[in-house]
Structures are given as C-alpha cells and as structure tokens.
C-alpha cells in the first residue's frame, strides 16, 4: 500500500486502536464484574446492600479514558478546523 493517503491512514489507525481498546474494556470489565458477582454480589443480594460494588471504580475510570479514545478516533477534526480557519483568513485578506 505505497499509494495510501497519510491523513486517512492516521484516522484508520486511530479507529482500529479504539476498537481494540473497546474490546479490552468489555472483556476485562466483564471479568471483574463476574468476579465481584460470584464472590460478593450473591451474598449482598441475600443480605442488605453494603455499599458500592468495587468494580465500578475500574469501569468508570477506564470508561473515561475510553470516551477520550472514542473522541480522538471519531470526532476529532483538528485538521479540518485548521483548514477552515485558514480559508476564513484567506477570504478575509482577499476581501480587503
């Protein structure tokens, strides 16, 4: 693939990395929630609820990082924003 567009290649790499990150998040957090459920969760259902389940902290913390990863892969348009601003300045200079 020697004739690839560098901009599109960077976007594709970011999106592939996000998908790997998402898969890791789902698998590992699913495992942590299963561990909690089979060790503490079942007994808490029988007894009174004793607080927040411990896997919530990894799920929330990692979820914030995953949200940034998603934004970076799918929503980040810095290059397009720069081009738009450049065009505005160019048009303003041409209008003088």
C-alpha positions in Angstrom: 0.0 0.0 0.0 2.5 2.6 -1.1 -0.1 5.0 -2.5 -2.1 5.5 0.7 -3.4 8.8 1.8 -1.5 9.7 5.1 -4.4 11.6 6.6 -6.8 8.7 6.0 -4.2 6.2 7.2 -3.8 8.1 10.6 -7.6 8.1 11.0 -7.8 4.4 10.2 -5.1 3.6 12.8 -6.9 5.6 15.5 -10.2 3.8 14.8 -8.5 0.4 14.8 -6.8 1.3 18.2 -10.1 2.4 19.6 -11.8 -0.9 18.6 -9.0 -2.9 20.4 -9.3 -0.6 23.4 -13.1 -1.2 23.5 -12.7 -4.9 23.2 -10.2 -5.0 26.1 -12.6 -2.8 28.2 -15.5 -5.1 27.7 -13.6 -8.3 28.3 -11.7 -7.2 31.4 -14.5 -5.3 33.0 -16.9 -8.2 32.3 -14.4 -10.5 34.1 -14.1 -8.1 37.0 -17.9 -7.8 37.4 -18.2 -11.6 37.2 -15.6 -12.0 40.0 -17.4 -9.5 42.1 -20.8 -11.1 41.5 -19.6 -14.6 42.3 -17.6 -13.5 45.4 -19.5 -10.6 46.9 -22.6 -9.9 44.8 -24.5 -13.1 45.6 -24.1 -12.6 49.3 -25.1 -9.0 49.1 -28.3 -10.0 47.3 -29.2 -12.2 50.2 -28.2 -9.7 52.9 -28.7 -6.0 53.0 -26.8 -3.9 50.4 -23.4 -3.0 51.9 -22.2 -0.2 49.5 -20.9 0.3 46.1 -19.5 -2.7 44.2 -15.8 -2.4 43.8 -15.6 -2.9 40.0 -17.5 0.3 39.5 -14.2 2.2 40.0 -12.3 0.5 37.3 -15.3 0.6 35.0 -15.8 4.4 35.5 -12.1 5.3 35.4 -11.3 3.3 32.3 -14.6 4.4 30.7 -13.5 8.0 30.9 -10.3 7.0 29.1 -12.3 5.1 26.6 -14.5 8.1 25.9 -11.4 10.2 25.1 -10.2 7.5 22.9 -13.5 7.5 21.0 -13.5 11.2 20.6 -9.9 11.1 19.3 -10.8 8.4 16.8 -14.2 9.5 15.5 -14.9 13.2 16.5 -11.5 15.0 16.4 -11.4 17.2 13.3 -8.4 19.4 14.2 -7.0 19.3 10.7 -10.4 20.2 9.2 -10.8 23.0 11.7 -7.4 24.4 10.9 -8.2 24.3 7.2 -11.5 26.1 7.8 -9.8 28.8 9.8 -7.1 29.2 7.2 -9.8 29.6 4.5 -11.5 32.3 6.5 -8.3 34.2 6.9 -7.5 33.8 3.2 -11.0 35.0 2.3 -10.8 38.0 4.7 -7.4 39.0 3.1 -8.9 38.7 -0.4 -11.8 41.0 0.6 -9.6 43.9 1.7 
